[in-house]
Amino acid sequence: MPEPSVHHVEHVMGTVFSFDVRSPRTPEITVALARAVAWLHRVDRVFSPYREDSQISRLARGEIDIADCDPDVADILRRCAELERETGGAFSATADGRLDPSGLVKGWAIERASAILHEAGARDHCVNGGGDIQLRGEAAPGEPWRIGLADPADPAALAAVVSGTDLAIATSGTAERGGHIVDPRTGRPAAALASLTLVGRHIAEVDALATAAFVMGGAAREWAAERPGVEAFAIAPDRSRWWTPGFERLALLPG
């Protein structure tokens, strides 16, 4: 696989974002990359629940109203409410009792950053934010992108390899941060799965739904199979695994 024409790593939003652009470097792409990075920092300033001065933190404390916030805040909270209804409460912007729309915001920020690059002519690129990925175009002429999914029981091993173009991939699990994903319906950490990966087209949706599906546990299998436009792959704590029928068209699975 050829070297990227543009590669950049940025620490922002409490994680690491990487940009891997395979389209030929142009001045427009260089400018777009700077814009995409600036966009991520803007999102952090507005939405971070860990920054005392962010609009989300101030809104949660009652210091400002929605009308005082960036218009994106109202849009994000509206979409969070829709996702809560769509997932039967498995997704929530207040899962731990405080306002925190991060479950939607990170994927939304990644997708917008990818769009900035695409509109500038970077038709072939990967934007990876803490393991949540938006892929556009190809890795090389005639070659799909290939993304390995880590085995939660052995991070050095791959549980599967997803292959394709114009894909969004998001994984929720306990391998790196333990039981940090709270089931909003019970207030307790979700523990029925070790990891769950969703694959679709748009990371804003796929990332949020991966969190919800992880919370659903075993019920996510039927839910994902009936959800148009996404495929799922899950690993249970006992290392058993399941996937939706269409996942095999996108992935290489160990025998």
C-alpha positions as CSV (number, residue, x, y, z in Angstrom):
1,M,0.0,0.0,0.0
2,P,1.5,3.4,-1.0
3,E,2.5,6.0,1.6
4,P,-0.2,8.6,2.2
5,S,0.3,12.0,0.5
6,V,-0.8,13.7,3.7
7,H,-0.6,12.3,7.2
8,H,-1.4,14.1,10.4
9,V,-2.0,13.2,14.0
10,E,-3.8,15.5,16.4
11,H,-4.5,15.2,20.1
12,V,-8.0,16.7,20.8
13,M,-11.3,15.8,22.4
14,G,-9.5,13.6,24.9
15,T,-8.2,11.2,22.2
16,V,-6.0,10.9,19.2
17,F,-7.2,11.8,15.7
18,S,-5.3,10.7,12.6
19,F,-5.7,11.8,9.0
20,D,-4.4,9.6,6.2
21,V,-5.0,11.2,2.8
22,R,-4.2,9.0,-0.3
23,S,-5.2,11.6,-2.9
24,P,-2.4,13.6,-4.5
25,R,-1.3,16.5,-2.3
26,T,-2.6,19.9,-3.4
27,P,-2.6,23.3,-1.8
28,E,-6.4,22.9,-1.4
29,I,-6.0,19.7,0.5
30,T,-3.3,21.2,2.8
31,V,-5.6,24.1,3.6
32,A,-8.6,21.7,4.2
33,L,-6.6,19.6,6.6
34,A,-5.9,22.7,8.7
35,R,-9.6,23.6,8.6
36,A,-10.5,20.0,9.6
37,V,-8.1,20.2,12.6
38,A,-9.5,23.6,13.6
39,W,-13.0,22.2,13.4
40,L,-12.2,19.4,15.9
41,H,-10.8,21.9,18.3
42,R,-13.9,24.1,17.9
43,V,-16.1,21.0,18.6
44,D,-14.0,20.4,21.8
45,R,-14.5,24.0,23.0
46,V,-18.3,23.8,22.5
47,F,-19.1,20.2,23.5
48,S,-16.5,18.8,25.9
49,P,-18.1,17.8,29.2
50,Y,-14.6,17.9,30.8
51,R,-14.0,21.6,30.0
52,E,-15.5,23.9,32.6
53,D,-15.8,26.6,30.0
54,S,-17.5,24.6,27.3
55,Q,-21.0,25.5,26.2
56,I,-22.2,22.0,27.2
57,S,-20.7,22.3,30.7
58,R,-22.2,25.7,31.2
59,L,-25.6,24.6,29.8
60,A,-25.5,21.6,32.2
61,R,-24.9,23.9,35.1
62,G,-27.7,26.2,34.1
63,E,-25.5,29.2,33.4
64,I,-26.7,29.6,29.8
65,D,-29.7,28.5,27.8
66,I,-29.9,26.6,24.5
67,A,-30.5,29.9,22.8
68,D,-27.2,31.2,24.0
69,C,-25.3,28.3,22.5
70,D,-23.9,27.6,19.1
71,P,-26.7,26.4,16.8
72,D,-25.0,23.0,16.6
73,V,-25.8,22.4,20.2
74,A,-29.5,22.4,19.7
75,D,-29.1,20.2,16.6
76,I,-27.0,17.7,18.4
77,L,-29.3,17.5,21.4
78,R,-32.3,17.1,19.1
79,R,-30.6,14.2,17.3
80,C,-29.7,12.6,20.7
81,A,-33.3,12.7,21.7
82,E,-34.2,11.0,18.4
83,L,-31.6,8.3,18.9
84,E,-32.9,7.7,22.4
85,R,-36.4,7.0,21.0
86,E,-35.0,4.9,18.1
87,T,-32.9,2.7,20.4
88,G,-35.5,2.3,23.1
89,G,-33.4,4.2,25.6
90,A,-30.2,2.3,24.9
91,F,-28.6,5.6,23.8
92,S,-28.9,8.8,25.9
93,A,-27.1,12.1,26.2
94,T,-27.5,11.8,30.0
95,A,-26.5,8.2,30.5
96,D,-24.6,8.9,33.7
97,G,-26.9,11.5,35.1
98,R,-25.2,14.5,33.5
99,L,-25.5,16.2,30.1
100,D,-22.9,14.5,27.9
101,P,-23.7,14.1,24.1
102,S,-20.2,12.7,23.4
103,G,-21.7,9.4,22.2
104,L,-22.9,11.3,19.1
105,V,-20.5,14.3,19.0
106,K,-17.3,12.4,18.2
107,G,-18.7,10.6,15.2
108,W,-20.4,13.7,14.0
109,A,-17.1,15.7,14.3
110,I,-15.2,12.9,12.4
111,E,-17.8,12.9,9.6
112,R,-17.7,16.7,9.2
113,A,-13.8,16.7,9.2
114,S,-14.0,14.0,6.5
115,A,-16.4,16.1,4.5
116,I,-14.1,19.1,4.7
117,L,-11.3,17.0,3.1
118,H,-13.6,15.5,0.5
119,E,-14.9,18.8,-0.7
120,A,-11.3,20.0,-1.1
121,G,-10.5,17.2,-3.5
122,A,-9.3,14.5,-1.1
123,R,-11.5,11.8,-2.5
124,D,-9.4,9.0,-0.9
125,H,-8.8,9.3,2.8
126,C,-9.3,7.9,6.3
127,V,-10.1,9.9,9.4
128,N,-9.7,7.9,12.6
129,G,-10.8,9.4,15.9
130,G,-9.9,7.1,18.8
131,G,-10.7,4.0,16.7
132,D,-13.9,5.3,15.1
133,I,-13.3,5.6,11.4
134,Q,-14.7,7.3,8.3
135,L,-13.2,6.0,5.1
136,R,-13.7,7.7,1.7
137,G,-12.7,6.3,-1.7
138,E,-9.9,3.8,-1.9
139,A,-6.6,3.1,-0.1
140,A,-4.9,3.0,-3.6
141,P,-6.2,2.8,-7.1
142,G,-8.3,-0.4,-7.3
143,E,-7.6,-1.3,-3.7
144,P,-10.1,-1.1,-0.9
145,W,-9.3,0.1,2.6
146,R,-8.6,-2.7,5.1
147,I,-9.2,-2.1,8.8
148,G,-8.4,-4.6,11.5
149,L,-10.7,-5.2,14.4
150,A,-8.8,-6.0,17.6
151,D,-9.7,-9.0,19.7
152,P,-10.7,-7.7,23.1
153,A,-9.1,-10.7,24.8
154,D,-5.8,-10.3,22.9
155,P,-5.2,-6.7,21.6
156,A,-2.3,-8.0,19.6
157,A,-4.6,-10.3,17.6
158,L,-7.2,-9.4,15.0
159,A,-10.8,-10.7,15.4
160,A,-11.7,-9.7,11.8
161,V,-10.6,-7.4,9.0
162,V,-13.1,-5.1,7.4
163,S,-12.5,-4.3,3.7
164,G,-14.3,-1.8,1.5
165,T,-14.7,1.8,0.2
166,D,-16.7,4.6,1.6
167,L,-17.3,2.9,5.0
168,A,-17.8,4.0,8.6
169,I,-16.6,1.7,11.3
170,A,-17.1,2.1,15.1
171,T,-16.4,-0.2,18.0
172,S,-17.6,0.0,21.5
173,G,-16.2,-2.3,24.2
174,T,-14.5,-2.9,27.5
175,A,-10.9,-3.8,26.4
176,E,-9.3,-0.4,26.8
177,R,-11.3,1.4,29.4
178,G,-13.1,-1.4,31.3
179,G,-16.9,-1.1,32.0
180,H,-17.2,2.6,31.1
181,I,-20.3,2.3,28.9
182,V,-23.4,2.8,31.1
183,D,-26.8,1.4,30.3
184,P,-29.0,4.5,30.6
185,R,-32.0,2.3,31.4
186,T,-30.3,0.8,34.6
187,G,-27.6,3.2,35.5
188,R,-25.1,0.3,35.6
189,P,-22.2,-0.5,33.2
190,A,-23.2,-2.7,30.2
191,A,-21.4,-6.1,30.5
192,A,-23.2,-8.5,28.2
193,L,-20.6,-8.0,25.4
194,A,-16.9,-7.5,25.3
195,S,-17.0,-5.6,22.1
196,L,-19.4,-4.7,19.3
197,T,-18.5,-3.2,15.9
198,L,-20.9,-1.6,13.6
199,V,-20.1,-0.9,9.9
200,G,-22.2,1.5,7.8
201,R,-21.7,4.6,5.6
202,H,-21.8,7.6,8.0
203,I,-19.8,7.6,11.2
204,A,-22.0,10.1,13.0
205,E,-24.8,7.5,13.0
206,V,-22.7,4.4,13.2
207,D,-20.7,5.6,16.2
208,A,-23.8,6.5,18.2
209,L,-25.6,3.3,17.3
210,A,-22.5,1.2,18.2
211,T,-22.8,2.5,21.7
212,A,-26.5,1.8,21.9
213,A,-26.0,-1.7,20.4
214,F,-23.3,-2.5,22.9
215,V,-25.7,-1.6,25.7
216,M,-28.4,-3.8,24.2
217,G,-26.2,-6.9,24.6
218,G,-27.6,-10.0,23.0
219,A,-30.7,-8.1,21.8
220,A,-28.4,-6.1,19.5
221,R,-28.2,-9.1,17.1
222,E,-31.8,-9.0,16.0
223,W,-31.9,-5.2,16.2
224,A,-28.9,-4.8,14.0
225,A,-30.1,-7.4,11.5
226,E,-33.3,-5.4,11.0
227,R,-31.6,-2.0,10.9
228,P,-31.0,-0.9,7.3
229,G,-27.6,0.3,6.2
230,V,-25.5,-1.2,9.1
231,E,-23.9,-4.6,9.8
232,A,-22.7,-5.8,13.2
233,F,-19.9,-8.0,14.7
234,A,-19.9,-8.8,18.4
235,I,-17.7,-10.7,20.8
236,A,-19.0,-11.8,24.2
237,P,-16.9,-12.1,27.4
238,D,-16.6,-15.9,26.9
239,R,-15.1,-15.1,23.4
240,S,-18.1,-16.5,21.5
241,R,-19.0,-14.2,18.6
242,W,-21.8,-13.4,16.3
243,W,-22.4,-11.2,13.3
244,T,-25.2,-10.1,11.0
245,P,-25.6,-11.8,7.7
246,G,-24.2,-8.9,5.6
247,F,-21.1,-8.6,7.7
248,E,-19.4,-11.5,5.9
249,R,-19.5,-9.5,2.6
250,L,-17.4,-6.8,4.2
251,A,-15.0,-8.8,6.3
252,L,-12.4,-11.5,6.5
253,L,-13.1,-13.7,9.6
254,P,-10.6,-16.1,11.1
255,G,-11.4,-19.7,10.5
